[in-house]
């Protein structure tokens, strides 16, 4: 029986009775004239119906962020750091509340949100609380005679961010924390189907003492609220995480106002298994890497390339392990895999698999449960073998619990196939040979390459892609480069250099 308990301390309809927009430190109702209903994907039951944001709400949020910018940018790094430390503490205190709300709106198993999503978010806040004190420029010294130079690293201004539905809480953290740690203010648009934890995140920031207007949330559609936010002339930077197709549209709109742009887009991560790999470790890594978050992860293992001597054994063992994965109620203690985020997404994944039956082998899964889970957006873990490299399931992002396995013969072929999609977000290589593994990390074109593991992400290290997976980095000190701009300052130490320069150019007069 599905039993979320007090998923958000109070029912969502009560908690967000004043609206699902968070502007200048308070909840307000959207002005678009349309509503959206958040649905529990495990049961199909309504969780919250709210008024969607319109362009007026975006304008109000940007105005609030713009008004808050001078004070927040002018705070010392220590003051911003202290506020973020308090924020991390509030998030930690509310951990169970956040975990249940995230499971309720996304269908994630509660053990995943408790052990991964929420602790990762708290850790991000703690990391950026410390990193805020290390956002520094650089002295360039006296490189030009009688002049002293230095470099300032300054906040950009109002950041407009758009986050996806697969990790609503963590994506809010990845967008908001580096931006405000660097002294910017922000307007975040979460996916309209999963706004709950983004709103709770902003409320927790207010409780921690972060000034009103520094963090604003507009819950609306991409077509209306999202495009207006990207196009807004008072937004200095756009940060977007989502599909490559939508990312192209974001880039097109942002170009009109010459905004700074950060894009973290789609992925189709290869999982490259050489013939000297630990087979059992690779099988367990493949199942965990492919099924994390029900496969709705842009870094999930989606294409397993297995060298021919291990191929059949890998397929057999992976299918057997997939069959032990417990699909069920996200709030049940034994659940390994919850539903997809919506019935629309479930049907999209099922359509990919159904089309693949005509050209590949569906080894296990490939079906919607017909038992007591039939009302939810569930889909069984699926393994597909023997597809061609140019087939749809190999080249396109499915974003569900589906792993495709293909054989390769030589190391050169394996690396070539791993690179043979438009994407380049993440990858993994499995080998006991350090030289072989090192070659793979060097030649695979992806922003992250794991060796003998797949999926771990830490706050201290950057996350971002190559090729059609976008550009720019989330997390780590590298993300400060996204959310700051560099200014060169030069002093004349003699008070006569300008006269000398004038004389050089124009002569004595």
N, C-alpha and C positions, 0 to 999 in steps of 0.2 A: 504493500500500500504506500502511495506517495504521501510523505509527511514532512514538509519543509519546516514545520514548527514556526517559531518567530523569525522568519527569514530576514526581516529587516527591523527588528525590535518592535516595530509597529507595522500593521498592514500598509502596503505601498500606497493604497488609495488614501489612507489617513496621513501618511508621512508626507506625501506630495500633494495634499489637498490644495495648497496655495499655488501649485503650478510646478512644471518640470523645467523651467528656465531659472538659472541662478545668475543674477545680474546685480553687481554692486552689493554683494553680500546678502541678498534676500531672494526667496523664491517668488516667481511671478508666472502668470499664465501666458502662453503663447498667443500671438495675435494673427496667425495665418488664417483663422476661420475654419481650420480642419483639425481633426483629432487623429491620434494613433493609439492602438492598444498593444501594450506589452503582453506577450503570451508565454506561459510556462511551456517550454517545448516538450517536457516530459509527459504532460497531460492534455495539452491543448486548451487549458483553462486560462481565462483572462486574469492578469495580475494588476494592470494599471491602464486606465484610459486617460490620456492627457492632451492638452491643446498644443499642437505643433508650433514651433517658432516660425515666424515670418521675417521678412526683410526688416521690419521695424524693430523686432527683437534683436536682430544682429546689429543694427545701428546703435541701439541702446547699449548693448554689451561692449561694442567697440568704443563707444564714447566713455563708458565706465573704465575700461582698461586704459584708454588714453589719459583720462583724468588722474588715474592712480599711478601712471608711469613716472612722473617727475619725483614723487616722494619715494617710491620703491627703488628706482634707479639711483637715487641720491643716498639711500641707506648705505651704511658701511657693510663690507663683506661680513663682518662679525655680527651685525644686526640681522642680516638676512640668514646667516648660519644659525643663529639662535632660534629664529622663527621656524626654520626647517627642522631643527632638532625637536622643538615642541610638536611640530606637525607629525614627525615620525612617532613620537610617543602617543599622540592621540590615535593614530592609525593602529598602533599595536594594541591599545586598549580596546579598540572597536573591531579587532581581528575577526571574531566569530560572526559579528553582524555583517561585515563585508563578505566573508566566506559564504554565508547563507544567501545573501542577496545576489552574489555572482552566480552561484549554482542555480538559483531560482530563475534568473532571466536568461541564462545561457544553456542550462542543462548539463553543466559540468558536474562530475562526481564531487561530492563535498570533500572527500579526502584530497582531491586535486587542488581545490581552492584553498583548503586549510594548509596544505603542505607546500604549495607552489605559488599560486597566484598572489595570495595575501602576504606571506612572508617575503616574497620577491619585491612586492610593492613597498613594504616597510623598509627593506634593505636599501632599495633605491632612494627612499627619502633620507635615510641615515647617510648614505654615500654622498648625496648632493648637499646635505647639510655641512659635511666636512669639506667637500670640494668647493663650496662657495667662498671659502677663505683662501683658496689658491688660484683664483681667477686673476692672473696678473699680466701686466705688460712686460716689456723687456727694454733694458737700457742698451742703446746702440753705441754709446760713447761718442767720442769726438772724431768721427770719420771724415768730416770736412773741416778743414782748418778754421779755428776760431768759432766753431759751432758745436753744440751738444745736441744729440738726438736721443729720443726715446720713443717707445711704442706704447700706446694706450690700447687696451682691449675694452670696448664699451658695449653696453646692451644695444639692441637694434631698435626696440620700441614695442609696439603691439604685435604680438604673434597670433596668427589665426591658424588653428590646428584642427584637423579632421581625423578622427580615430575610427577603427573598424569594430565589428561586433564580436570577433573571436576571443579577444582578451580585453574587455572594456576597462577593467580596473588597471591592469598593467599598462595598457596603452595610454590611459589618462596620465599615469605616473611618468611614463617615458616622454610624453609630450610636455607636460607641465613642469616637472621638477627641474630639468636643466635650463629651461627658459627662465623661470623665476629665480633660480639660483644665480643666474648671470645678470639679473636686474631688469629683465623684461616683464611685461604683463601679458596676459593671454586670454583669448577667447577660444574655447574648445567646443567643437561640435561632435558629440558621440554619435554612433549609429542610432537611428531613431528606434530600433527594436531593442536596444540594450542600454538605456540611459541611467539606470538606477545607481550603479556604483560610481559613475562619474559625478553625479549630483551629490552623493554622499561624500565623495572625496573633497569636493569644493566646500561643503559644509564643515568638514573636519578641519580644513585649512583655516576657515574663519574662526572656529573654536580655538585653534592653536594661536590665534593672534595675527595671522597674515591679513594685511589691510583689505578692506572692501575694494573690489574692482581689480585686484591683482589677478584673481582667477575668476573667470566667468564661463558659464556653460549655456549653450543654446541647443536645445533638443529639437531637431527638425530634419527635414529630408535633405539629401545632397543636392537635389535639383534646385531647391529654393534657398534654404538657409546656407548650404555649403557653397554654392556658386556665389552667392552674395558676399559671404565672408571672404572668399578668395579674391574677389574682384574689388573689395572695399579699398578706397584710396588711403584710408588711415591705418590699414594693416601693412606693416613693413615686411613681414615674412609669412610664408605659408609652409606648414609642415603637414604632410599627408601620409597616412598608411592605409593601403588598400590594394585593389587590383591594378595591374598595369594599364588596362584600358581606361579606367577612371583617372589614374595618374596622368595619363596623356592629356585628358581634358583639363585637369587641374593646372598642368603646366601651361596649356594654351591660354587659360583665363588669367593666370598669374602674370604671364608675359606682358599683358597690356599695361600693367602698372609697374613693371620692372622690379618685381619683388624678389627678395631672397627666397630660395625654394629648397625644400628638403623632402625627398620622396623615398619611402620604403614600400616597395611594391611586391608583386607576386613572386612565388618561388616554385621550384620543381626539383627539390634537393636530390641529388644522386647519392647512393649508398653503395660504395665500391668495395667489393669483397675479393681480395686476391687469394690465390690457392694455398697460401701458407697461413691464412687467418685462423684464429680460434673459431671453429664453426659454431659451437654452442653459444659463445659470446656474441658472435655476429647475428645469430638467429634471435636471441633475446634483445639485442640492440635494435634490430629491424622492427620487431613487433612493438617495442616501446616507442621507437622513433616514428613509426608510421601511424600509431593509434593515439598518440598524445592529443588531448583535447578533441577526441573523436576525429582526428586527422585534420581538424580545422586550424592548421598552423602553417604559416608560409615557410617555416624551416623543417617541417615534417619530412621524414624519409618517404619518398614517393616512387623513386626509380631504383631498384636494387639491381646492380650489375654484378654478376657472380661468375668468377672464372670457371671455365668448363668442368674441371675435375670436381668441384664442389657443388655444381649447379643443382643436380637432381636431389641431392641430400638436403641442400638449403631449402628448396621448394617444399619437400616433404616435411621437414622439421618445422619450418615457419608456419605451414598450414596447420600442423598439429598443435602448435603453441597458440595460434590465433583461436583455435576452437575451444581453448580453455578460458578465454577472456570472458568475464562475466558482464553481460550487457543488462542494464536495468536502471531502476530508480536512482537518481543522483544522490538522494538522501539516505539510501540504504547502505549500511556499513560495508557490505561485501561487493559493491558495484565497482567494476573497473572502467566501464565505458558507458557514458550517458547518451542521450539523444543528440542529434545535430541541432543547430540553433533554431531551426524552423522546418516546417513541412515543405516549404519551397526549396530549401537547401537539400533536404533529404531526397526529394524527387529529382533534383538536378543530379545528385550523385548517382542515384539509381539509374538514371538515363544513360550516363557514361558507361556504367557496367553493362547494361542491357545491349548497348550498341557494340560493346567489345566482344560479346559472345559470338559474333559472326566472324571474328578474325583472331581471337585469342582463346586461351583456356582459363575459365574461372575455376580455380582449384578449390576454394572454399568461400563461404559467405555469399554475397551477391543477392541478398534478399531482405525484405522488410519483415520483422517478426510478426507473427499472426496470433500471438498469445496475449497475455494481459498487458503487453506493451504496445498493442496495435494503435492506441489513440495518440501516442507520442511520436516524435520525429526520429524514431530509431532506425538504424541500419546495421546489419551484422558486419563484423570485420571481414574484409574481402581480400583475397590474394588472386592476382591474375598473372599467368605465365605465358611465355611464348608470343608476346605481342611484337610487332615490328617496330623498329626504332622510330619510324616516321608516323606511327599510328597516333590516334587522338589521345589515348590514355597515357602515352609516353610523353607527348609534347604539351598537353594542356593541363592547367591546374584544376584538379578535381575538387580538392578541399573537402575531403571526407575520409572515412576509414578504409582506404584502398591502397594497397601496395602492388606495384607491377614489378615482376622479376624477369630479367633478360640475361642470357649468357654472353660471355666474351672469351676470346682465346688468348691474345697477347696483352701485355701491360699497355702497350701503345694504343691498342684498340679500346681497352677499358677507359683510359683517360679521355680518348677522343669522344667516346659515347657519353661519358659524364658531362662533357662540355657541349654536347650537341642538343641544346635547347636555347631559347632566347634568354633564359633566366640565369641568375648567378648570385643567389642569396646565401645559401649554405650547402654543405656537402660533408660526407664523411668517407674515410678510407680505412680499411681493415686489413692489417698485415702485422706479422711478427718481425718483419725485416725493416729496420730503421731507415735504410737507404731507399727502399721501395716506398715506404710511407712518406718520407721527406720529398721524394719526387712528386708524389701525388699532391701534397700540400702546396708545392711550388707551381704545378702545372694546371691544377683545377682552377677554373676562373669563377671564384665565389668569394663573398666577403668574409665567410667563416668556413674553415675546414677542420672538422674534428678527426682525431685519429683513435680508432678502437673505442669510439663512443659516438653518440648522436643525440643532440638536443640541449645539453647543459648551457646555460647562459648566466653570466655573472655581471654584477653592477660595474665592476672595475674595468671591464673590457668592452670594446665597441661592437655594435650590431648594425649592419647595413650591407647593401648589395652592390654587385657589379651588373653591367649590361641592362637588360630590361627589368631587373629587380630594383632599379633606382640608384640614388646616390645620397650621400650624407650618412651620418652615424647617430644612432641612439645610444644612450648610456655612456659611461666612462667620461674621462676628461676630454676625449675627442668631440663629444657632443657640444662642448662649449664653443668649439669652432663654428658650429652651425648657428648658435644663438648669440654670437658677438660679432662685432666688426672692429677692424684694426685701423688705428689712426697713428700716423707718424707726426711727431711734434719735434720742431727744431728751434733751438735758441741761438741767437747771435750773442756771443760772449763779449764782444768788443764794442758794440754799439756803433761801429763804423762799417761793418760789412756791407750793409745796404748801399752806403755811399760808394764803396769800392765797386760793387756790382753795377751801379748806375754809371760810374765812370767807364767801366769796361765796355758796356753796351752802347752808351750814348756819347762818350767822351767828356771832356771838362766843360761843363756849363751848368 
